[in-house]
Amino acid sequence: MAGLFLLPLVAFVWPPADGWTGQHVFPREPGLIVRDDLGESCAVIPFGGRVVRADGDRVLIRHGGHPGPAEGWAAKAEVVRPADAAAHFTARLEADEDDAWAYLNRAEAHTRRGDHAAALADYDAAVALLPEPGVYISRGDARARSGDLDKAEADFSRAIDLEPDHPAGYAHRGEARHARGDLDGALRDLDAALALAPDLAELYLARGKVRLRRGEYDRAVADGTEAVRLDPGHAEAYLVRGWAWHAGGGWEEAAAEYTEALRLGLPGPEAFENRARAWASLGRLDRAEADLAAALGLAPLSPDLRRLRGILRYERKDFPGAAADFAEAARLAPHDPQGHYMLGAARLMQGEAGRAYLAFAEAAARAPVWSKIGKDAVEYRGHAFALHNAHAAAVEKARQAAADAPDDPAAANALAWLLATCPDGLHRDGRRAVELATKACEKSGWKEAKYLDTLAAAHAEAGEPEKAVEYQQKALADEAYRLASGDAARARLVLYGAGVPHRDAPAADR
């Protein structure tokens, strides 16, 4: 189960509970001064920040940008919430079209609304008016978010040229290089940033992520440890250190790190998801499934989480549960072959050959023909088709026998058993099975225990567990039948009592 760690993480935005907490707010006027708990000025926040807590008519704001975080209280009347920000700064620009500060804040407002084109246009205007390092960094961040890492790196390099002794340019360029896979360049930049700002926890976290990707797990743990030392309440530091422990095989340590991240209030499903991976790697599958349920409670529309829980359930041989999760993953991400392929595997393990064939066919249609999943989907599609045909042949043979001998209770019973218990759902028909099994019982004067057993299975498939239990108990009342088939019959009785139908391979001896 260690391989589960390699699945991608899931992005999530924690919703504000009071209309303020968790939101990014903007200063209404330039140079917002925030104050400490005693009311003393403690920082100037030019571009706003995230609300950590709301208290009456004031909010506690944290600004986590480089070179260091600033946190303090501001009156609610001094800030603008995201929904009103674009209109507020547009009004300022109508009054003064050379207001670079307004362009920068409106660009951030556009970014948070997902309008990256409008944001870049505002950043271009801001750079033209105010070609300073911080403005280049802001535009570089916007370019990185839009996927243009080459231009983003150029902006960060320009910021470094203008201010080579400031860590921000190196830090942002390092993260851009990390995103494009230049791990050596990213490490050099983050080393340079830390040489200039050795007390900034965020930089140790950024370097730890690079070292993790380079496979330097011990060094990644060390960077996470330094981040925790500098900021013991930094929940993400425990998350990142957990990643490093996990990748290096320290699953107990990883689980402890994720637990601490959760205790510190890390929002979203990531810590639950990753702790589930750690529990799975340790073989503690009950805990893993509980954590995945918690993660899905926070991100119910995540196909990755659905697939992950499906894999866990598959490992536990809970094939119906796995199939349900894989089916939902395929619904949420219909163009991704993984969900369809995994659904086919779970269906096949349930004996649902026809439905497995359909799922593997969907996977084969969506995966590149040269890919492993594409090749495997084609192979298993053929296997499922052959198995489906075997089931179909057995059912057709029984149908023909029942048609040739309409008054033979044994023929009716054999077909009823297949229609009630065939693993392949495309061949099951609970209502028809009840009719045929009832006919067999009537023809035998309700004295043949084997036919009562079939009638019980038919009622279970038809969604009538009470009748299934009733007829199974009647079958077990026959001493000869009880001696010959008692263990299997009693096992079916337990299933029916739980509302679960019986599944069997096609049988010719009914």
N, C-alpha and C positions, 0 to 999 in steps of 0.2 A: 504493500500500500504506500510505500515511500514515494512512488512515482506520482501520487496525487499532488504532491507539492508543486509539480511543474505546471499545473493548470493555471491559467491567468487569473489575476485578482479581478474584483468587480468594483467599478466606481459607484459611489453612492453619495447623495447629498442629504445630510441630516435635516429634517424639517424643524423650523423654529417652533417652540412650544408656546411662547408668549407674544409672538409677532415681532420680536426683536432679537432674541438670543439666536446666534448662529448666522445672522445676516451680516453682509458687508454693508456698512453705512459710509456715507460720504460727508466731508465737511461742507457746511453751507457756505462758509467764507474761507479764504486762504488762511493757512497758519492756525489750524485748530489746536488749541492748547488743552491738554488733558491733565487731570489733577489726581493726586494720590488720595488715600482714604482720609487724610487729615485736611484735604482741600488745598494742598500746596501744588504748584505747577511742577510737573515731572517730565513732560515731553511735548514736542510739537509734532502733530501727525498731519502732513500736507495732503495725503490722498486717502484718508479714512482707514478703516480696518474692520475686523470681525468683532461683533458684539459677543462678549463672553458672558455677561449677565446684565439683566435689566433690574432697576430698583427705583420704583416711583417714577420721578421725572428725569432720571439720569440713566446712562448706560456705561458699562465698563467695556472699553475698546482695547483690543490687542492688534498691533500691527506687526506681523511676523516677517517683514522683508529684511534684506541685508542693509546695513551691516549688523543690525541687532534688533530684537523685539522691543517694542515700547508698549506699555499698558497703562491705562488710566481712565478716569471718569470724565464724561462730558454730558452736558445737558441734552436731552432729546431734541430740544429746539435748535441746538447748534449743528445737528446732522440731518442728512437727507437719506431716506430709505431707498432701496434699489428701484422700486416701482416709479418713484418720482424723480430719480436722478437725471435721466436723459433730458427731460423737460426743463428741469432747473438749470442745467448747464447750457442748454440751448438758449434759454432766455438771457443768460449772462453773455453768451457769444453774440447775440443780436444787439446787445448794448455795447460790446467791445469785441470786434472780430480778431483782435490781436491778443486775446487773453489765453496764453499758452496753458495756464493752470486749468482753465475750464475745458480746453481741448483734451488734456490728459485725463481729467476726471470723467468727461463724457465718453472717452474711449474705453475706460474701465467699465462704465455703465453698459455700453454696447457689448463688451466682452461677456459680461455676466448675463446678458440676455441672449447670448449666442450669435450676435450679429458681428462676425469677425471682419467682414469687409468694411463696415462702417467704422469699426474700431481702428483698423489700419489707416483709413483715410484721416481720422482725427490725430493719430500718432504722427503721420506724415506732416500734418499742419503744425503740430507741436514741435517737431524736430526743426522745421523751417524757422520757427519763431524763437526757439530756445535750444540750440544745438549743444546741450550739456550732457555729461555722462549718464545721469539718471534718466534722461529722456530717451537716449539711445537704448538703455537697458529696458525701459518700458516697451519701446517698439520691438526690441528683440524678443521679449517675452511673447508679445502678440504674434509675431511671425512664427515663433516656435509652436504656439498653440494651433496655428493654422497649418502647420506641417512644413513650413518653408525654413528648414534648419540651416541652409546655406546662408540666407540673408540674415537670419537670427544671429548666427555666429559672427557675421560681418558687423552687425550692430554692437555686439558685446566687445568685439575687438576694437571698435572705434572708441567705446567707453574706456577701455584699458589704455589706449593711446592718449586719451585726454586726461586720464587720472590713473597713472600706473601704480600709485601707492594706496589705492582703495580696493578692498577685497571684493566688492560687488560684481565688477566686470568679470573677474576670474571665476567667481562662484557661478554666475549665470552661464558663462561660456562653458564651464566644466559640465554643467547639467545638460547643455545643448549637445556637447560632444558625446556625453553618455547616451543621450537619446539616439544619436546617429550611429552608435556602436564604436566610436573612437575611444576605447577605454583608456589607452595610454595617455592620450591628450587630455581626457577628462581628469585623470589622476594628477597630471602635472598642474592643471589649472586649480584643482581643489587644494593641492599641496601649497600652491602659491597663495591662495585665499587664506588658508589656515596660518601661514607664516605672518600674514598681516592682521589676522583676527583670530588668535588662538583660543579665545574664550567663547566662541559662538557655537552652540550645540548643533544648530542646523547644518553647519559645514561638516561637522563630524558625521552627521547622518548621511549627507550627500556622498561623502567619501566612502562611508561604509557600504552604501548601495553599489558603488562602483567596484569596490573590493569583493563584494558578494558575487557580482557578475563575473569577476575575474577568477573566481574560485578560491579566493584568499579568505577562507571562512574565519580563521582565528583573528586575522587583522580586522575583518568586518565586525566581529564581536568586540574587539578592543575599541574600535571607533564608537560603537553603540554604547559601550561602558563609559567612555569619556563624555558622550552626549548626556547620559544619565547623571553623571557626576556634576556636570554643569547646570543641568536643568532636571532635577529629580521628578518633577511633575509632568514631564514631557511624554505623553502616552505613546506617540509615534516612535520614540526612541526605543521603547520596549518592543514594539511591533517589529522594527527593523532588526533589533538584536535577536528577536525570536526567529526571523527569517534565516539569519546567519547560523544560529545554533541548529536549526532544522536542516539546512542544506548540508551541514557538516555531520549529520547523524545524531546530534544531541537533542533527541526528541523530548525527553523529560524536561530539559532546560528550556526548550522552545515553548512547551505547554505552559511552564511557569511564567515565561515572559508575556505570552499572550493573555494569561490570566491577569497579570499586573496591568497591562494595557487596558483591559476591560474595566478593572477596578478604578483606573484613573479616568474613565469615561470616554475612551476612544469611540467616536461615533461610527456608525455604519457597520456592515457585516464582516469586514476584513479580519478582525481578531477572532471572531467566532469561527469563520471559515478556516483560518490557518490553524487554530487550536484543534479543530476537527481533523485536519490533516495530521497533526502531531499525534492525537489520540489514535487515529487509524494506523499510523506507523508503529505505535506501541501495542496494537492489537486490542485496544479498548474501544470496541466498535459501538457499544451502547452510548458512551460519552460522545463519540464522534457524531453519531446520528442526532443526539440531542443538540449539539452545537450547530449542526447544519440546519436543524429545524429553526433554531434561533436566528441564524443568518437569513434563511428564507423568509422569516417573519419580517425582517427589515428590508429585504430586496426580493419580493415574491416574483418579479418578472425577469429574474436573472437565469438565462439558459445554462450558464456555466455552473451555478449552484445546483440546479436541477440535475445536470449530468453528474456532478460530483456525488450528490446523494444517491443517484441511481447506481453509480459504481460501487458505493459502499454497500447498498442493499444487495447488489449482485454478488459481492464478495460474501455476504451473509446468507446467500442462497434464498433471499426474499425476492424471487423472480417477479411475482405480481407487483410488489412495491417498486422494484427497479423499472419494470415496464411502464408503470404509471409515470415515474419521473422522466424517463427517456421520451415518452410520448409528449409530455408537457414541454420538454426542452426542444423537441422537434417542432412543436407548434409555435414556440416563442422565436425560434431561429430556423425557419423552414429551409433556408438555402445552405445551412451548415450540414454536411453529410454525417458528422459525428453522432448527432442525436438519433438520426434514422438508423445508422449502423448499430448503435448500442441497443436501440429498441428491437432490431432484428435479433440480436444475440439473446436478449431477455425472452423474447417470444419463442425462440427456438428452444431455450432451456425449459420453457413451460410446455413444450410440445405443440405450440401453436404454429405449425409449419406454414400454413397458408398466409397467416398474418406476418410471420417472419419473412417470407418471400417478398411480400409487398414492401416491408421496411427496408430490406436489403436492396430491392430494386430502386427505391427512392435514394438510398445512399449512393448506389452505383451511378445514378443519373446526375448526381451533384458533385461527385468527387472526380478529380482528374484521373484519367485512365491509367497514368503511369504511377500514381501515388499508391502507397501501401494500402490505405483504406479503400481506394478504388478497386485494387486488385482483390483484396479480401472480400469486399462486398459482392463482387461478381462470383467468387468461389462459393461463398455461403448462400448466395441467391440460388445457385444450382443445387446445393445440398438441400436447402429448404424446399425447393420445387420437387425434388425426388421424394422427400419424405411426405410432402403434401400429396403427391400422387399415390404413395403407398396407402395413406389413410383413405384417400378417395377410392382406391381399388377395393379396400376392405369394406367400406360402406356400400359401394355399388354391388359387391358380391352378396352382402346381406340383404340388400333391397331386392335383388333378383330372387334369392331363396325365399323371401317372404311372399313375393308375388307369385312364385311357382306353387307355394303351399299355403294358401291364405288361411286354412284352418289349423295349421300346425303351430301350437303355442311356442315350441322351441324356436322356430324361425322368427316369430314376432318378438320373442324375448331377446334373441341375438341382435336383431336390428335395434331394438329399444336400448340395449346396453351401449352399443356404439354411439347412437344419437345422444345419449345422456353423458357419456364419459370420455369420448374421443378427445385427445389432447388438442387437436386442431379445431379451433372454434368455428371455422368455416363449415365444418361438418356436423356441428352439434345442433340439436333441435329439441329443447326440453319438452315442449307441449306435445310434439309428435311422439316422443319417447314415452310420455305418460299414457297416451292413447294405446300404443302398442303393448306396453307392459301390463296395462289394465286388461287388455284383450287376452294376453297370455295367462294372467291370473284367473280370469273368468273361465277360459277354456279348461283350466286344470282344477276348477272348483276351489280356488284360493288355498290349495293344499301344498303347492310347490314352493318351498322356502326360497329357492334360487330365483324364482320369478318375483317374489315379494322383495327380495334384495334389489333386483333391477328396478322395480317400481319405486323403491326408496331413492335410488340414484336419480331416476327420472324426475321425481318431485324436487330433489335438491337442485338439479339443473334448471328446473322451471321456476325457481325462486320460492319454493314452498317448504322451508326447512322443518316446520312442525309435522307435516305429513311424511317427510322423509324419515324423521325420527320414529314416527308411529310405525311405518312399514318395516323399518330396519329392526325394530324391537320384535315385531311379529315374526320376521325371518329367524331371529336368534332364539325364538321360543321353540323352534324345531330342534330336537336334540341331535339328530343325525347331522343336520346342517351345521349346528354349533360345533360339533366335534371335528367336522371336515374343514370349515372355513371361519371358525369363531374369531380367531385373532384379527384377520383382515376385516371381517364384518364389524367387529367392535371398534376397530380403528376408523372405519367409515362412519359409524354411529357418532363418534366424537366430532368428526368433521361436520356432520349434518347439524349437530347440536350447536356448533359455532357458526352455522350459516354458510359453510363452505362446501361446494360440490366436490365430488370425487373425479379425479382424472386418471385414466388408465390407457394402456396401449391397446390397439385393436385386438380383441380376443375372439377366438373361434369356438371356445368351449362353453359358451353360455347356453 
